[in-house]
Amino acid sequence: MLLIYLTLIMVIIHLAGTLLSFSKRTFPKSIGYLIAIYEMIFYIILVSISKLYYNEILIIIAYMYLIIHVIGGIAYLKGSLSKIYSPVRLKYYGIYELVEMIYLLVILI
């Protein structure tokens, strides 16, 4: 049950992230830091207590997102990612956020 609530929070984060990215904006850094930490913790929890083990594809994707979010989260917290933001890259990041949100919705189903 906890995983459902944690995943719903992730869906909301990614919906907002998608909308912001498509409008060429990002979360304020203070919120972005919290989101980066939350996402790293979420994927650690997801692969640790996952009900996804019945589906190899979903668990493989979860491990990929874990790696992406740990590396990306650390880079974000260090300020490295802000150096590469541009309107075009934010559009592509919005697509990435949308794909991840779809994955999270599949987990809920």
Secondary structure, 3 states (H helix, E strand, C coil): CHHHHHHHHHHHHHHHHHHHHHCCCCCCHHHHHHHHHHHHHHHHHHHHCCCHHHCHHHHHHHHHHHHHHHHHHHHHHHCCHHHHCCHHHHHHHHHHHHHHHHHHHHHHC
